[in-house]
């Protein structure tokens, strides 16, 4: 294996690999982060005349209160735990036996046991369970927010939503106020974002150093997981590490394919990392031992050009439509396999807004304004339709009052840019 050891010799990765993990949590006022986020949700509720919300998405519960519990489990077992929040009250309904997890959170006024209204919990009695759940919940909402209150819901059973409506509540979607709240980060929140990014960059440096032809994709990808978890990150949201012919088209999940000599290796981090914040940048590597081919370099340089052009045109106050018009024109031979977005919001997961390519805007796009405090990920996937390989690159940045600030600092590949 000695012929492949050149991967571990990257001098520009030494600072990443040697980062001290402990200081990442120092100097962050997590109480201020929680209070800011909860106030953001309440302000967006008030703007839309929403008296109360019931949040069941564990990411949104964490955003609004800072509490977390079995986040992946809760995503597929809703409502295993849920949050009822009004203008001045936050009641967390926590999973059985877990009430202690919310102790010490100033953003939670009361903890009650959750009553799960799902088929797996109620079986054939699900309709009766939903009606009982709705009646009890509607009574509480009425006590807190008044008769006929407007209640925002997300990701609850259709039967529950119908039953709550039948109880006399006005039902609306809670997604809009929560997404709009999450879109703009505070200064203190950005410290959490940076801690997550730095930890993920350490993990990617270790992954890159571990590249060896003969490993499977999954074996290489596991290096990222090990480092993320060891640094108290949470999990990786997707399975996007592909090699060789599996890099084109994009969105092929990590497999047991063996990494071949001189293949491209494309990675999208999608890490829910430190403090629950999303670290989302993409890099493409070369397996060696020989130099990249002219074709591999062409793909890489085109993707690099797209990302940098689109970062350069982004500015605060710009409309989503104007950004689409100013964004990089994808060459025809790469257009069919383009990434589905030009850029997207990023916070505790990928989030609002979605910024679409110029050609996709008429059918998929919507307008809005790029605001200071938004964190955005600028995307590129370059691969010809039917081509042998492709390149995925992506950068994470902050929109400031005067322009943008690059947040992801993991280096690009000099041998692929040559």
ZATIRO-218595 format. One record per residue (C-alpha): x, y, z; residue number from 1. Coordinates in nm, 4 decimals, padded with zeros to 6 digits. Example, Ala and Ser with C-alpha at 12.3 -4.5 7.8 and 13.67 -1.06 7.14 Angstrom:
# ZATIRO-218595
       xx       yy       zz num
  01.2300 -00.4500  00.7800   1
  01.3670 -00.1060  00.7140   2
END
This chain:
# ZATIRO-218595
       xx       yy       zz num
  00.0000  00.0000  00.0000   1
  00.3007  00.2312  00.0258   2
  00.2508  00.3652 -00.3264   3
 -00.0710  00.5341 -00.2162   4
  00.0620  00.7051  00.0973   5
  00.0836  01.0380 -00.0867   6
 -00.2716  01.1091  00.0278   7
 -00.1568  01.1600  00.3865   8
  00.1075  01.4169  00.2940   9
 -00.1182  01.7139  00.2155  10
  00.0403  02.0046  00.4009  11
 -00.2708  02.2200  00.3642  12
 -00.4719  01.9662  00.5670  13
 -00.2412  01.9654  00.8685  14
 -00.4233  02.2518  01.0393  15
 -00.7536  02.0702  01.0028  16
 -00.6266  01.7355  01.1243  17
 -00.4633  01.8919  01.4300  18
 -00.7551  02.1081  01.5443  19
 -00.8186  02.0772  01.9170  20
 -01.1768  01.9607  01.9508  21
 -01.2498  02.0891  02.3001  22
 -01.2471  02.4674  02.2290  23
 -01.5274  02.4338  01.9740  24
 -01.7838  02.4660  02.2540  25
 -01.6112  02.7498  02.4345  26
 -01.7486  03.0999  02.4064  27
 -02.0955  02.9912  02.2835  28
 -02.3890  03.1161  02.4896  29
 -02.6300  02.8329  02.4127  30
 -02.9001  02.9934  02.6255  31
 -02.8855  03.3019  02.4039  32
 -02.9029  03.0766  02.0962  33
 -03.2152  02.9048  02.2281  34
 -03.3879  03.2281  02.3286  35
 -03.3157  03.3912  01.9926  36
 -03.4541  03.0961  01.8009  37
 -03.7700  03.0678  02.0085  38
 -03.8331  03.4413  01.9760  39
 -03.7892  03.4112  01.5980  40
 -04.0604  03.1450  01.5792  41
 -04.2990  03.3459  01.7915  42
 -04.2413  03.6592  01.5858  43
 -04.3165  03.4714  01.2638  44
 -04.6302  03.3198  01.4205  45
 -04.7503  03.6665  01.5202  46
 -04.6902  03.8041  01.1695  47
 -04.9237  03.5384  01.0312  48
 -05.1909  03.5519  01.3000  49
 -05.1073  03.2025  01.4284  50
 -05.2035  03.1632  01.7941  51
 -05.0335  02.8278  01.8573  52
 -04.8246  02.5662  01.6824  53
 -04.7749  02.1961  01.7392  54
 -04.4289  02.0957  01.6187  55
 -04.3534  01.7260  01.5689  56
 -04.0429  01.7487  01.3482  57
 -03.7574  01.6828  01.5955  58
 -03.5345  01.9335  01.4170  59
 -03.7945  02.2063  01.4619  60
 -03.8512  02.1100  01.8262  61
 -03.4775  02.1418  01.8771  62
 -03.4742  02.4760  01.6987  63
 -03.7585  02.6153  01.9105  64
 -03.6416  02.4812  02.2479  65
 -03.2893  02.3373  02.2213  66
 -03.4111  01.9978  02.3447  67
 -03.3268  01.6786  02.1598  68
 -03.4210  01.3147  02.2028  69
 -03.3764  01.0238  01.9607  70
 -03.3856  01.2605  01.6651  71
 -03.3775  00.9999  01.3867  72
 -03.6258  00.7712  01.5650  73
 -03.8628  01.0642  01.6172  74
 -03.8536  01.1553  01.2498  75
 -04.0302  00.8335  01.1535  76
 -04.2445  00.7837  01.4622  77
 -04.4272  01.1151  01.4786  78
 -04.5772  01.2206  01.6997  79
 -04.3528  01.0333  01.9468  80
 -04.2757  01.3714  02.1034  81
 -04.4191  01.7118  02.0183  82
 -04.4184  02.0744  02.1237  83
 -04.7195  02.2985  02.1789  84
 -04.6134  02.6616  02.1706  85
 -04.8135  02.9828  02.1996  86
 -04.7048  03.3450  02.2306  87
 -04.6095  03.2958  02.5955  88
 -04.6138  02.9231  02.6728  89
 -04.4108  02.6208  02.5563  90
 -04.5246  02.2751  02.6632  91
 -04.3067  01.9829  02.5552  92
 -04.4797  01.6472  02.5303  93
 -04.1861  01.4126  02.5741  94
 -04.1435  01.0439  02.4948  95
 -04.2247  00.7986  02.7731  96
 -03.9637  00.8025  03.0495  97
 -03.7718  01.0958  02.9021  98
 -03.9092  01.3996  03.0853  99
 -03.5750  01.4546  03.2569 100
 -03.4110  01.5447  02.9240 101
 -03.5781  01.8878  02.9234 102
 -03.4602  01.9861  03.2711 103
 -03.2781  02.3181  03.2808 104
 -03.4116  02.4513  02.9508 105
 -03.5521  02.8009  03.0004 106
 -03.7355  02.7613  02.6680 107
 -03.9633  02.4880  02.8084 108
 -04.2293  02.5941  03.0600 109
 -04.3699  02.2483  03.1243 110
 -04.3054  01.8864  03.0304 111
 -04.5864  01.6355  02.9932 112
 -04.5854  01.2742  02.8702 113
 -04.6578  01.2385  02.4981 114
 -04.9570  01.0357  02.3889 115
 -04.8614  00.8798  02.0589 116
 -05.1416  00.8930  01.8012 117
 -04.9937  00.6592  01.5412 118
 -05.1011  00.3279  01.3941 119
 -04.8034  00.1426  01.5356 120
 -04.9021  00.2613  01.8849 121
 -05.2811  00.2227  01.8540 122
 -05.3291 -00.0475  01.5919 123
 -05.6901 -00.0826  01.4744 124
 -05.7999  00.1642  01.7428 125
 -05.6136  00.4445  01.5640 126
 -05.9224  00.6489  01.4711 127
 -06.0455  00.6474  01.8299 128
 -05.6953  00.7371  01.9538 129
 -05.6761  01.0280  01.7094 130
 -06.0135  01.1679  01.8188 131
 -05.9220  01.1417  02.1865 132
 -05.5822  01.3013  02.1229 133
 -05.7422  01.5842  01.9290 134
 -06.0096  01.6494  02.1929 135
 -05.7533  01.6723  02.4725 136
 -05.5191  01.8876  02.2643 137
 -05.7967  02.1197  02.1469 138
 -05.9047  02.1770  02.5062 139
 -05.5497  02.2763  02.6009 140
 -05.5101  02.5033  02.2972 141
 -05.8407  02.6722  02.3790 142
 -05.7324  02.7277  02.7398 143
 -05.4055  02.8857  02.6256 144
 -05.5081  03.0725  02.3101 145
 -05.8842  03.1091  02.3166 146
 -06.1839  02.9554  02.1432 147
 -06.1467  02.9112  01.7667 148
 -05.7725  02.9697  01.7837 149
 -05.5586  02.9438  01.4710 150
 -05.3341  02.6393  01.5132 151
 -05.0321  02.5591  01.2981 152
 -04.9541  02.1910  01.2410 153
 -04.6724  01.9980  01.0791 154
 -04.6239  01.6277  00.9995 155
 -04.9157  01.4899  01.1951 156
 -05.1586  01.2208  01.0852 157
 -05.4331  01.3372  00.8516 158
 -05.6848  01.1945  01.0995 159
 -05.5437  01.4112  01.3782 160
 -05.5607  01.7284  01.1663 161
 -05.9204  01.6539  01.0667 162
 -06.0173  01.5813  01.4251 163
 -05.8595  01.9046  01.5501 164
 -06.0509  02.0974  01.2857 165
 -06.3703  01.9250  01.3988 166
 -06.2995  02.0537  01.7501 167
 -06.3462  02.4100  01.6212 168
 -05.9870  02.5134  01.5667 169
 -05.8681  02.6901  01.2515 170
 -05.5917  02.4701  01.1115 171
 -05.3004  02.6113  00.9093 172
 -04.9547  02.4860  00.8107 173
 -04.6741  02.5559  01.0585 174
 -04.3968  02.5104  00.8023 175
 -04.3937  02.8706  00.6804 176
 -04.3375  03.0488  01.0128 177
 -04.0794  02.7945  01.1275 178
 -03.8818  02.7971  00.8018 179
 -03.8852  03.1759  00.7876 180
 -03.7667  03.1871  01.1484 181
 -03.4816  02.9459  01.0825 182
 -03.3618  03.1332  00.7723 183
 -03.1808  03.4164  00.9547 184
 -02.9078  03.3305  01.2047 185
 -02.7833  03.5301  01.5013 186
 -02.4176  03.6024  01.5719 187
 -02.4234  03.3482  01.8540 188
 -02.5912  03.0910  01.6315 189
 -02.3112  03.1291  01.3784 190
 -02.0643  03.0088  01.6411 191
 -02.2567  02.6803  01.6439 192
 -02.2463  02.6651  01.2637 193
 -01.8710  02.7214  01.2645 194
 -01.8116  02.4564  01.5323 195
 -02.0037  02.2043  01.3222 196
 -01.8148  02.2956  01.0054 197
 -01.4735  02.2745  01.1704 198
 -01.5525  01.9316  01.3133 199
 -01.6766  01.8077  00.9762 200
 -01.3665  01.9395  00.8023 201
 -01.1523  01.7402  01.0466 202
 -01.3591  01.4334  00.9522 203
 -01.3240  01.4957  00.5773 204
 -00.9466  01.5408  00.6168 205
 -00.9322  01.1981  00.7805 206
 -01.1486  01.0499  00.5051 207
 -00.9250  01.1964  00.2377 208
 -00.6120  01.0617  00.4070 209
 -00.7734  00.7154  00.4212 210
 -00.8401  00.6918  00.0441 211
 -00.7000  00.3663 -00.0899 212
 -00.7915  00.1757 -00.4048 213
 -00.9301 -00.1548 -00.2844 214
 -01.1424 -00.0105 -00.0038 215
 -01.5171 -00.0179 -00.0509 216
 -01.7127  00.3053 -00.0722 217
 -01.8797  00.2187  00.2590 218
 -01.5474  00.1546  00.4322 219
 -01.4158  00.4922  00.3233 220
 -01.7421  00.6694  00.4108 221
 -01.7331  00.5191  00.7621 222
 -01.4213  00.7269  00.8378 223
 -01.6371  01.0399  00.8168 224
 -01.8932  00.8941  01.0594 225
 -01.6364  00.7852  01.3147 226
 -01.4796  01.1294  01.3339 227
 -01.8108  01.3185  01.3380 228
 -01.9466  01.1090  01.6257 229
 -01.6181  01.1254  01.8171 230
 -01.6448  01.5060  01.8045 231
 -02.0021  01.4934  01.9429 232
 -02.1740  01.5520  01.6101 233
 -02.5074  01.3804  01.5546 234
 -02.5337  01.1890  01.2274 235
 -02.4976  01.2011  00.8489 236
 -02.8281  01.2699  00.6769 237
 -02.7605  01.1094  00.3353 238
 -02.5428  00.8366  00.1786 239
 -02.3546  01.0383 -00.0808 240
 -02.0042  00.9067 -00.1319 241
 -01.9581  00.7534 -00.4776 242
 -01.6607  00.6465 -00.6851 243
 -01.5742  00.5974 -01.0523 244
 -01.8719  00.5305 -01.2763 245
 -02.1027  00.5633 -00.9757 246
 -02.0257  00.9356 -00.9624 247
 -02.2408  00.9860 -01.2773 248
 -02.5274  01.0517 -01.2508 249
 -02.5306  01.1965 -00.9008 250
 -02.7516  01.0698 -00.6159 251
 -02.6282  00.7116 -00.6163 252
 -02.6071  00.5930 -00.2574 253
 -02.2847  00.4681 -00.0995 254
 -02.2336  00.0969 -00.1711 255
 -01.9920 -00.1924 -00.1294 256
 -01.8241 -00.1128 -00.4636 257
 -01.4458 -00.1358 -00.4498 258
 -01.2579  00.1881 -00.5182 259
 -01.0493  00.1472 -00.8327 260
 -00.7163  00.3045 -00.9187 261
 -00.7332  00.6593 -01.0549 262
 -01.1089  00.6941 -01.0048 263
 -01.2850  01.0096 -00.8908 264
 -01.4405  00.9992 -00.5430 265
 -01.7291  01.2423 -00.4886 266
 -01.8611  01.3314 -00.1418 267
 -02.1449  01.5467 -00.0097 268
 -02.1047  01.5771  00.3692 269
 -02.4681  01.6425  00.4778 270
 -02.3558  01.6189  00.8409 271
 -02.5902  01.7123  01.1257 272
 -02.2980  01.8005  01.3466 273
 -02.2102  01.9920  01.6624 274
 -02.5082  02.1544  01.8385 275
 -02.7351  02.0048  01.5717 276
 -02.6149  02.2380  01.2952 277
 -02.5802  02.1240  00.9367 278
 -02.2363  02.1134  00.7795 279
 -02.2926  02.0872  00.4063 280
 -02.0075  02.1092  00.1584 281
 -01.9019  01.8786 -00.1264 282
 -01.5624  01.7747 -00.2520 283
 -01.4348  01.5397 -00.5216 284
 -01.1025  01.3564 -00.4820 285
 -00.8818  01.1393 -00.7021 286
 -00.7863  00.7882 -00.5947 287
 -00.4367  00.7805 -00.7513 288
 -00.1696  00.6595 -00.7879 289
 -00.1388  00.8263 -01.1307 290
 -00.2229  01.1858 -01.2125 291
 -00.5834  01.2752 -01.3021 292
 -00.6778  01.2546 -01.6681 293
 -00.7501  01.5584 -01.8805 294
 -01.1202  01.4694 -01.8742 295
 -01.1290  01.4459 -01.4940 296
 -00.9593  01.7842 -01.4691 297
 -01.2030  01.9375 -01.7159 298
 -01.5024  01.8213 -01.5122 299
 -01.3488  01.9486 -01.1916 300
 -01.2539  02.2894 -01.3280 301
 -01.6004  02.3441 -01.4766 302
 -01.7654  02.2620 -01.1423 303
 -01.5185  02.4887 -00.9623 304
 -01.6012  02.7719 -01.2026 305
 -01.9752  02.7318 -01.1455 306
 -01.9471  02.7439 -00.7664 307
 -01.7173  03.0469 -00.7631 308
 -01.9188  03.2419 -01.0201 309
 -02.2396  03.1932 -00.8230 310
 -02.0757  03.2915 -00.4940 311
 -01.9473  03.6082 -00.6608 312
 -02.2940  03.7179 -00.7789 313
 -02.4712  03.6577 -00.4462 314
 -02.5371  03.9713 -00.2428 315
 -02.7778  04.0878  00.0299 316
 -03.1007  04.2411 -00.0952 317
 -03.0896  04.0429 -00.4199 318
 -03.4134  03.8751 -00.5257 319
 -03.4191  03.5024 -00.5911 320
 -03.5233  03.5770 -00.9492 321
 -03.2347  03.8167 -01.0041 322
 -02.9930  03.5590 -00.8654 323
 -03.1254  03.2976 -01.1097 324
 -03.0752  03.5421 -01.3964 325
 -02.7178  03.6265 -01.2885 326
 -02.6114  03.2706 -01.2049 327
 -02.3690  03.0690 -01.4169 328
 -02.5046  02.9266 -01.7425 329
 -02.4576  02.5493 -01.7397 330
 -02.3066  02.4261 -02.0692 331
 -02.5498  02.2218 -02.2748 332
 -02.3537  01.8958 -02.2490 333
 -02.3808  01.9060 -01.8677 334
 -02.7327  02.0458 -01.8417 335
 -02.9291  01.7193 -01.8334 336
 -02.7395  01.5963 -01.5270 337
 -02.7323  01.9323 -01.3454 338
 -02.7844  01.9476 -00.9704 339
 -03.1494  02.0207 -00.8985 340
 -03.0669  02.3487 -00.7182 341
 -02.8224  02.6308 -00.7697 342
 -02.8093  02.7047 -00.3947 343
 -03.0111  02.6431 -00.0794 344
 -03.0467  02.7607  00.2781 345
 -02.8622  02.5756  00.5515 346
 -02.9088  02.5776  00.9276 347
 -02.9993  02.2746  01.1363 348
 -03.0693  02.0947  00.8071 349
 -03.1024  02.2031  00.4470 350
 -03.3761  02.4657  00.4569 351
 -03.5423  02.7719  00.3016 352
 -03.4692  02.9211  00.0580 353
 -03.4228  02.7078 -00.2516 354
 -03.2514  02.9023 -00.5286 355
 -03.3124  02.7517 -00.8712 356
 -03.1213  02.7569 -01.1977 357
 -03.2305  03.0093 -01.4574 358
 -03.3785  02.7373 -01.6788 359
 -03.5752  02.5805 -01.3937 360
 -03.7053  02.9033 -01.2438 361
 -04.0217  02.9365 -01.4567 362
 -04.1520  02.5970 -01.3422 363
 -03.9972  02.5448 -00.9979 364
 -03.8730  02.8815 -00.8735 365
 -04.0301  03.1292 -00.6368 366
 -03.9249  03.4802 -00.5480 367
 -03.7944  03.6226 -00.2235 368
 -03.5017  03.8245 -00.0941 369
 -03.1530  03.7131  00.0078 370
 -03.1098  03.8555  00.3577 371
 -02.8115  03.9179  00.5842 372
 -02.7859  03.6334  00.8337 373
 -02.8825  03.3641  00.5842 374
 -02.6399  03.0759  00.5467 375
 -02.6426  02.9358  00.1936 376
 -02.4821  02.6389  00.0203 377
 -02.3828  02.6973 -00.3419 378
 -02.3982  02.3739 -00.5428 379
 -02.2470  02.2237 -00.8547 380
 -02.2654  01.8829 -01.0140 381
 -02.0931  01.8451 -01.3504 382
 -02.1228  01.5239 -01.5489 383
 -02.2225  01.4562 -01.9079 384
 -02.5347  01.2558 -01.9804 385
 -02.3937  00.9076 -02.0313 386
 -02.0449  01.0181 -01.9277 387
 -01.8056  00.7993 -01.7320 388
 -01.7642  01.0180 -01.4217 389
 -01.8861  01.3384 -01.2594 390
 -01.7724  01.5994 -01.0088 391
 -01.9651  01.7335 -00.7076 392
 -01.8487  02.0582 -00.5424 393
 -02.0291  02.2811 -00.2924 394
 -01.9438  02.5688 -00.0596 395
 -02.1230  02.6962  00.2516 396
 -02.1326  03.0720  00.3121 397
 -02.2899  03.3456  00.5222 398
 -02.4724  03.6439  00.3740 399
 -02.3483  03.9575  00.5501 400
 -02.4633  04.3209  00.5407 401
 -02.2176  04.3953  00.2612 402
 -02.1688  04.0687  00.0723 403
 -02.0860  03.7101  00.1636 404
 -01.8369  03.5333  00.3884 405
 -01.7072  03.1885  00.2956 406
 -01.7569  02.9449  00.5845 407
 -01.6370  02.6100  00.4480 408
 -01.2604  02.6142  00.4245 409
 -01.1701  02.2602  00.3207 410
 -00.9239  02.3004  00.0288 411
 -00.9916  02.2061 -00.3296 412
 -00.7687  01.9563 -00.5132 413
 -00.4672  02.1207 -00.6770 414
 -00.3992  01.8198 -00.9000 415
 -00.7538  01.8365 -01.0383 416
 -00.7345  02.2122 -01.0923 417
 -00.3952  02.1947 -01.2641 418
END
